[in-house]
């Protein structure tokens, strides 16, 4: 009974916390970013191809393979996470282009950035038309918008160049990834980017703003699994792992639950369960990834399985898992750090 009371109290607290809102600026009614080359992705290469399209705006060659070589050395890798994209651009790409990851974006966010000549990647849910492949994650490069026809223009590495998605479509599928966006910019314009982001320039405030967005959606529909999932992601970003784990539990249990590929792309749930020592849940989710026909090609499957094994005192199995992540992607730094901490690197 006490655990049920605690659960109810946490759920109520998830829905009543408050925070600040991002600043807004006036933008033109339509804008198109010129000088961006389209690239069709190679196998499993959505992330590197979409990033490379954005980089062509800054004069980089329209070749997706240098980025792929670092981001996903194994071509079977099903996912490139936003932090990996930022790490590659900021620390391994020659030149002065930089990448900034933020959550809880809006159409206004995209319009502000694009109209000031900043390419923006977004991560969104995707259901390939006519192919019966089911839900998956997908990056889009936003290069324009038009308020008159309520359309965002993208270079889509799978569907083609100058592809328009309605504002409603973007709002529906973008929120499935916590409205995450990656701004590409030259370091000489960093102050401009931060000014456009307003209080979202501060990462902690940004997580709070994203939490407020997800909370409002959960209040509007408490059976919306994506709203609860996004609350969990934002709580995890704030280091509030107990609240995050409760929100993630709700996401798994309301409105039909989450898409079965969810844990190929977003890992805040696994992090929250590790941090709250719910190792059985982590292992079950990692095992489901291994059994679902694709999640075995996601290095985070092995990494979080390793953290759970470590938490259970199974050090040898944890080391094996961390080595499995590195053998799949030698540039996956969290697994390397974990091995170094164990003196096993």
C-alpha positions in Angstrom: 0.0 0.0 0.0 2.8 2.4 0.9 4.4 1.8 -2.6 1.1 2.6 -4.2 0.8 5.8 -2.2 4.3 6.8 -3.2 3.6 6.0 -6.8 0.5 8.2 -6.7 2.4 11.1 -5.1 5.2 10.9 -7.7 2.6 10.9 -10.5 0.9 14.0 -9.1 4.3 15.7 -8.7 5.1 14.9 -12.3 2.1 16.9 -13.5 2.3 20.0 -11.3 5.9 21.2 -11.5 6.5 24.4 -13.4 9.3 26.2 -15.2 10.0 29.0 -17.7 9.3 29.3 -21.4 11.7 30.0 -24.3 11.8 33.4 -25.8 10.1 34.1 -29.2 11.2 36.4 -32.0 9.4 37.6 -35.2 10.2 35.6 -38.3 9.2 35.9 -42.0 6.1 34.0 -43.1 8.2 31.8 -45.5 11.9 31.0 -45.9 14.1 28.6 -47.8 17.7 27.8 -47.0 19.8 27.6 -50.2 23.2 25.9 -50.7 22.3 22.6 -49.2 22.9 19.5 -51.3 20.6 16.4 -51.0 22.1 13.0 -50.4 20.2 9.7 -50.6 21.2 7.5 -47.7 23.0 4.2 -48.0 21.9 1.2 -45.9 21.1 2.2 -42.3 22.8 5.5 -43.0 20.1 8.0 -42.2 22.1 9.8 -39.5 25.4 10.2 -41.4 23.6 11.1 -44.6 21.4 13.7 -43.0 24.3 15.2 -41.1 26.4 15.4 -44.2 23.6 17.2 -46.1 23.6 19.9 -43.4 27.4 20.1 -43.5 27.3 20.8 -47.3 25.9 24.2 -46.3 29.2 25.0 -44.7 31.2 23.8 -47.7 31.9 20.2 -46.8 31.8 17.5 -49.5 28.5 15.7 -50.2 30.0 12.4 -49.1 28.2 10.5 -46.3 30.9 8.0 -45.7 33.4 10.0 -43.6 30.7 10.7 -41.1 29.5 7.1 -41.2 33.0 5.7 -40.7 33.2 7.4 -37.3 29.5 7.4 -36.3 28.7 3.8 -37.2 31.7 1.7 -38.3 29.5 -1.3 -38.5 27.0 -0.7 -41.4 24.4 -2.9 -39.6 24.2 -0.3 -36.8 20.6 0.7 -36.5 21.0 3.9 -34.7 23.2 7.0 -34.4 22.3 9.0 -31.3 22.2 12.8 -31.2 25.1 13.0 -28.7 27.2 11.0 -31.1 26.5 13.4 -33.9 27.4 16.4 -31.7 30.6 14.6 -30.6 31.6 13.9 -34.1 31.0 17.5 -35.4 32.4 19.2 -32.3 35.5 17.0 -31.7 36.4 15.1 -34.8 35.3 17.1 -37.8 37.9 19.5 -39.2 36.9 23.1 -39.5 34.7 25.5 -37.4 31.3 23.9 -37.8 29.6 23.1 -34.5 26.5 21.1 -33.4 24.2 21.8 -30.5 21.5 19.3 -29.3 18.4 20.6 -27.6 14.9 19.1 -26.6 11.4 20.3 -26.6 11.5 22.3 -29.9 8.6 23.8 -31.7 7.7 25.0 -35.2 8.6 28.5 -34.0 12.0 27.2 -33.0 12.6 25.8 -36.5 11.3 28.9 -38.1 13.6 31.1 -36.1 16.7 29.1 -36.8 16.0 28.5 -40.5 15.1 32.1 -41.2 18.5 33.0 -39.7 20.4 30.6 -42.0 21.0 27.8 -39.5 20.4 24.2 -40.8 18.5 22.1 -38.3 18.3 18.3 -38.0 15.3 16.9 -36.2 14.7 13.3 -35.1 11.2 12.0 -35.5 9.1 8.9 -35.8 8.7 7.4 -39.2 6.5 4.9 -40.9 7.7 4.3 -44.5 4.7 4.5 -46.8 3.5 1.3 -48.5 6.3 -0.9 -47.1 4.7 -2.4 -44.0 7.9 -2.0 -42.0 6.3 -0.5 -38.9 7.4 2.5 -36.8 11.1 3.5 -36.6 13.2 6.6 -36.0 14.4 8.9 -38.7 16.4 12.1 -39.1 15.2 15.0 -41.3 17.2 18.1 -42.3 14.9 21.1 -42.1 15.7 23.7 -44.8 12.6 25.8 -45.1 9.0 26.5 -44.2 5.9 28.3 -45.5 3.2 29.5 -43.2 0.7 30.0 -46.0 0.6 26.3 -46.8 1.6 25.2 -43.3 4.5 23.2 -44.5 8.1 22.4 -43.4 10.5 21.7 -46.2 13.1 19.0 -45.6 15.9 17.1 -47.3 14.9 13.6 -46.5 17.7 11.1 -47.0 15.2 8.3 -47.7 12.3 10.0 -49.5 14.1 12.7 -51.5 15.0 16.4 -51.7 12.8 19.4 -51.0 10.2 17.2 -49.4 7.3 19.1 -47.7 5.7 17.8 -44.5 2.7 19.5 -43.1 3.0 21.3 -39.8 0.5 18.7 -38.3 2.7 15.8 -39.6 5.8 17.3 -38.1 4.1 18.0 -34.8 2.7 14.4 -34.7 6.0 12.6 -35.4 8.6 14.9 -34.0 7.1 14.7 -30.5 7.8 11.0 -30.5 11.4 12.0 -30.0 10.8 14.7 -27.4 10.9 17.3 -30.2 14.7 16.9 -30.3 16.7 19.1 -32.7 20.4 19.6 -33.6 21.5 23.1 -34.8 24.5 23.3 -37.1 26.4 26.5 -37.1 29.8 28.1 -37.6 31.5 28.8 -34.3 31.8 32.5 -35.2 27.9 32.7 -35.0 27.6 30.8 -31.7 26.3 33.9 -29.9 23.6 34.4 -32.5 22.4 30.8 -32.0 22.3 31.2 -28.3 20.3 34.5 -28.6 17.8 32.8 -30.9 17.4 29.9 -28.4 16.6 32.3 -25.6 16.5 30.5 -22.2 16.8 27.2 -24.1 20.4 28.1 -24.6 20.9 26.9 -21.0 20.8 23.1 -21.1 19.2 22.7 -17.7 16.5 25.2 -18.5 16.0 23.5 -21.8 15.3 20.2 -20.1 12.8 21.9 -17.8 11.1 23.6 -20.7 10.9 20.2 -22.5 9.5 18.7 -19.3 6.8 21.4 -19.2 5.8 20.6 -22.8 5.5 16.9 -22.1 3.6 17.5 -18.9 1.0 19.7 -20.6 0.5 16.9 -23.1 0.0 14.3 -20.4 -2.5 16.6 -18.6 -4.4 16.9 -21.9 -4.4 13.2 -22.4 -3.1 11.0 -19.6 -3.3 7.9 -21.9 -0.7 9.3 -24.3 2.4 7.1 -24.0 4.7 9.5 -25.8 3.8 12.3 -23.4 4.8 10.2 -20.5 7.9 8.9 -22.3 9.0 12.5 -23.0 8.4 13.4 -19.4 10.7 10.5 -18.5 13.4 11.6 -20.9 13.3 15.2 -19.6 13.4 14.0 -16.0 16.4 11.8 -16.8 18.0 14.8 -18.5 17.6 16.7 -15.2 19.0 13.8 -13.2 15.7 13.1 -11.5 15.7 9.4 -12.1 13.0 8.3 -9.7 10.5 10.6 -11.3 11.9 9.5 -14.7 11.4 5.8 -14.0 7.8 6.4 -12.9 7.0 8.3 -16.0 8.6 5.6 -18.2 6.5 3.0 -16.4 3.4 5.0 -17.3 4.5 5.3 -20.9 4.8 1.5 -21.1 1.4 0.9 -19.6 -1.0 3.5 -21.1 -2.6 3.9 -24.5 -1.3 0.7 -25.9 2.3 1.3 -24.9 5.2 2.2 -27.0 6.5 1.1 -30.4 8.5 -2.1 -30.2 11.6 -0.4 -31.7 11.6 2.4 -29.2 14.7 1.1 -27.4 16.7 1.1 -30.6 16.8 4.9 -30.5 16.1 6.4 -27.1 17.9 5.3 -24.0 16.7 7.5 -21.1 14.5 4.7 -19.9 17.4 2.3 -19.6 19.5 5.0 -17.9 16.7 5.8 -15.4 16.2 2.1 -14.5 20.0 1.7 -14.0 20.2 4.8 -11.8 17.3 3.5 -9.7 18.8 0.0 -9.5 15.9 -1.6 -11.4 18.3 -4.0 -13.0 15.8 -6.6 -13.9 13.9 -4.2 -16.1 17.1 -3.1 -17.9 18.1 -6.8 -18.6 14.6 -7.6 -19.8 14.6 -4.6 -22.2 18.1 -5.4 -23.4 17.1 -9.0 -24.0 14.1 -7.9 -25.9 16.3 -5.8 -28.1 18.5 -8.9 -28.7 15.5 -10.9 -29.7 13.6 -8.5 -31.9 15.6 -8.9 -35.1 17.5 -5.6 -35.1 18.3 -4.4 -31.6 21.3 -6.6 -31.5 22.8 -4.1 -33.9 22.5 -1.3 -31.3 25.6 -0.8 -29.1 23.5 0.7 -26.3 21.8 -2.8 -25.9 25.1 -4.2 -24.7 26.2 -1.1 -22.8 23.1 -0.9 -20.6 23.0 -4.6 -20.2 26.6 -4.3 -18.9 25.6 -1.6 -16.4 22.8 -3.8 -15.1 25.1 -6.8 -14.8 27.6 -4.6 -13.0 24.9 -3.4 -10.6 24.1 -7.0 -9.8 27.7 -7.7 -9.0 28.3 -9.8 -12.2 31.5 -8.0 -13.2 32.8 -10.6 -15.7 29.5 -10.5 -17.6 29.5 -6.7 -17.5 33.0 -6.5 -19.0 31.9 -8.9 -21.7 29.0 -6.6 -22.5 31.1 -3.5 -22.6 33.6 -5.2 -24.9 30.7 -6.3 -27.1 29.6 -2.6 -27.4 33.1 -1.6 -28.3 33.7 -4.4 -30.8 30.5 -3.2 -32.5 31.5 0.5 -32.4 35.0 1.3 -31.2 34.0 5.0 -31.0 31.3 4.3 -28.4 32.9 6.2 -25.5 30.6 5.3 -22.6 31.6 1.6 -22.9 35.3 2.6 -23.0 34.8 4.7 -19.9 33.1 1.9 -18.1 35.9 -0.5 -18.8 38.5 2.1 -17.7 36.6 2.5 -14.5 36.9 -1.2 -13.9 40.5 -1.3 -14.9 39.7 -3.6 -17.7 40.4 -1.5 -20.8 
